């Protein structure tokens, strides 16, 4: 008999939801022991949920078996207290359904799915049909992870999908353009959940009414990001601006093509084993390590 998992409603998906990294051994295997330690750290910091297998989690490198094991481990660690969102970074409807069903069986509360992004981008009608077919097959709430530059979905298309596909309940907006985020917030259905992954601009994202965030910087500095969320909610904009400025210094130290490796180094500064990145991604450079360590000293 399949294990029963707590069911979270879409409205429960809110606040600071760090995207966990995937610790790998030197040989490239998933290190579940280290992953459990990271989950404890994020939950103890006050995270309102956990995302697994996104870009910060190097989800593009994971097999279905690996991603499903990570989801199950996160669900067990969360113990029904917060939801777990499963990342899906694949290039066909069939693959997305396969991975989505496995994540659902492992207890995920929602799916975070990128648009199809390999060389050949579907037109808008077929992109909508992709999300509709996955939603109908898997029957878990879907958050579109709008992150791939060459397969980027406009606010207009995202709003169209959310209006026409009931299973698509929100968007994780991951471009640095706050105008696109504001347009999405303005036009989205009232029940939609719009999450910010504009790491450099968490404070203005929250001020614009974001329902939460799923972004790499949350994993690197979870306590500071929870404090920022709480400060905006309380209307304490002086404290929020101060945190924003210090978090921006951290983001500027981290952002590069090896971002997951930089997040793993940040975890190590907190005393958490982030493991190695999966080849061929390089580890954090000496320049990154020095700047990240200095920025973290100025944060809660």
N, C-alpha and C positions, 0 to 999 in steps of 0.2 A: 504494500500500500504506500502511495506517495506521501511524503511528509506534508503536513499542513503549514502554511506560512501566513503570517498576518497580512491582511489586505489593506493597503493604504489607498485612499482616494486621491485623485489628481490635486485637490486642494491641499493635501498634506505635503505635496512637493513644493517646498518653499525654504527660503533662507540660505544658509551657507552649506553647500553640498560639495565638498572637496573631491576632485577626481584623483583617486588613489593611483600612485605609480605601481608598476609591476616590478618587484625586485627579481632580478635574475642572478643566478650563480655565474662564476667566471666561465663556466662551460655552456651557458645559455639556457639553463633550465629554470623554470619558475620556482622561486624560493618561497614556499607557503609559510614557513616559520617566520621569515622576515615580514611577509605580507601581514600576518596576524599582528605583529608588533606595530606596524604602521597603522593598521586599523584602530588599535587601542589608543594610539597617540591622537588620531584625528577625532575619535569619539570623545576622549577625555578633554579635548580642547573645546568641545561644545558643538561639534558639527551637527547640522540638522538633517543630514542624509549623507550617503556615500555613493559616488559614481565609480564604476569599475570598467576598465577596458576602453576608455576613451583615448584621445591622442596623448594625454599626459601618461596614461597607462600603457602606451605603445600598443594599443589595441590592434593596429594594422599588422602587427607581427604575430598575433596570437592565433592558435588553432581554436576550433570550436570547443574541443575538450578542455584546453587551458582556460579559455574565457569562462566556460561554465563552472569550472572548479573555483575560479576566483570569485564569481558571483556567489556560489554556495558558501564559500568561506566568509565573505562579507555579510551575507544574510545571517549566518550563525553568530558573527561578532556583534552585529547590530541588535540581535535578540529581540526583534519586534519593536524596538524603541524608535528607530528611524528607518526610512525607506532606503532601498538600494536600487540604483539606476544602472542598467547594463548597457555598455557601449557596443555599438555594432558599426564597424567600418569595413564594408564589403562592396562589391561591384555588380551584384545581380539581385533580383527579387528573390530568387530561389535561395541564395546564400543567406539573405537577410531573414527569411522565414525560418530556415534551419537553425540559425543561431538564436533567433528570437524565441522559438519554441523551447530550446534548451535553457535559455535564461529564465523563461517563465517557470519551467519545471524546477529550476534551482531556487526560485523564490523571489526573483526580481519584481519590483513594484512598477517599473516602467522601463522603456527602452529609449536610448539616445542614439539616433541613427543618422549617419551622414547621407547626403545625396550621393547617388552613383557618381563616381569621380574619375575613373580611369578614362584615358584619352577621348573616348566617344561619349559626349554628354547627351542624355536624352532631351528631347524638346520638353516644353513645359507641361503639355498634356500627358506625356508618358512619365514624367517625373511625378505628377499627381497620381497617376495610375499605380506607380510603384508603391507609394506610401499607402494608397487605399488597399492594395492587395495584401501588403504585409500586415496592416492593421486588422483586416478581416480574418487573416489566417492565424495570427498570433493572439489577438484579443488582449493585449496589454496596451496601456497608454503609451503613445509615442511622442517623443520630443525630437523635432528635427534639429540636428546638429549642423548649423549653417557655418561651415568653416573652410571649405575647400575653395581656394581663390578661382580656379578655372571651372568650377561647377557651383558657383555661388548663386543662391536663390534670392531674388529681389523681395523687398517687403510685400509688394503686390502679389507675387506668386505664393509666398508663405501664408499670407492672409487668405488667399483663395483656397489653398490646401486645407487650412484649419477650418474654414467655413464648410467645405464640401466633404471632408473626411472626419467623421466624429471621433475616430480613434486617435487622430493627431491632436494632442491637447496643448501643445506648446512648441516653443523654439528656444534653442540655445544659440544666441546671436554672438558670433565670434570674430567680428571684424572690428578694427580699431576706429571705425567711423561712427561716432556717437549720433550723427544725424540719421543714419540708417536704423539705429536702435530706437531713436525717438519716433521715427515714422512707423516702425513696427508696433511700438507701444500704443501709438495713437489709433492705428487701424485694426488691431487684433480684436477678435471676439472677446466679449467681457469675461467669459469663463476661461480664456486661454492663460497659460502660464508662460511668461517670457523671462528667460534667464539670461543674465549677462555673462559673457566670457570676454568682455573688453577689459582685460586684466589691468591695464594702466589707468582705467577710469571706473573703478568700482563705485567710488563715492557718487559721482554724477549719475551713474546707472541706477543706484539705489534711490537717489533723489528724484529721478524720473519715474519711479514706481516699479522698478524691476521686482518680480516676485521672488528673486533669489539670484544666486550665482553658482555656476559650475565652471571653475577656472583654475588654471595651474597655480596661480599665486595663493589660492586658498589652502592648498596642500603644503606649500612652502612656509606659510605663516598663518596657520589656522586660528590661533587665539586673536591675533590682530584683526583678522577679517571678521570674526564673530563680533569683536568689539566695535568695528566699523558699522556692521549691520545694526547692532543694538543702538549705537549712537544716532544713526540716521532715524531709526524708528522712534527714538526718544526726542527727536528734534534738536539734538545737541550737535549743531553743525560746526562749532568751534573744535570740538574733539574730533569730529569726523574729518574735517579738513586737515588737521594735524596728522591723523592716521593715514589719510590719502597721500600726503606728501612723503611720509616715510615709506609707505608701501610702493610708491612710484620709484623711489631710489632702488628698492629691492627688485622691482620688475625690470628696470633698466640694466641691472646687473645680471639678470637671468636670461633675458630674451635673446635667443639665437636658434640656429637650426638644430641644436642639441638640447632643446628646452627640457625634455623629460630627464636628461642626465643632470641638468642644473637643479631641477626640483629634488632629485635624489641626493645631490650634495647638500641642499638646504636641509633636508631631513637629517642628514648625518650631523649637521651642526646642532640640531636639537637632540642628538644622541640616539637617533633612530636609524636602523640599518635599511637604507634604501636599495641596497644591492647594486649590481652593475646594469648599465643599459644593454639592450640586446643588439648584437652586431648587425650592421656595421656602424651603429651610432657611437660617436666618440664620447668619452667621459667629459665632465666639466673641466675646462681649462684652468690653468693656474690663475689667469686673470679673472675668470668667473668666480673661482673659489674665494679669492681675496675680497672681491667686491660683494659677493653674497654674504660672506661671514660678517663683514663690516656693517652691511645694511641690517642684518638680523639682530645685531647687538642693540639697535635703536628701536626695536619693536617688542611688544609684549610677548 
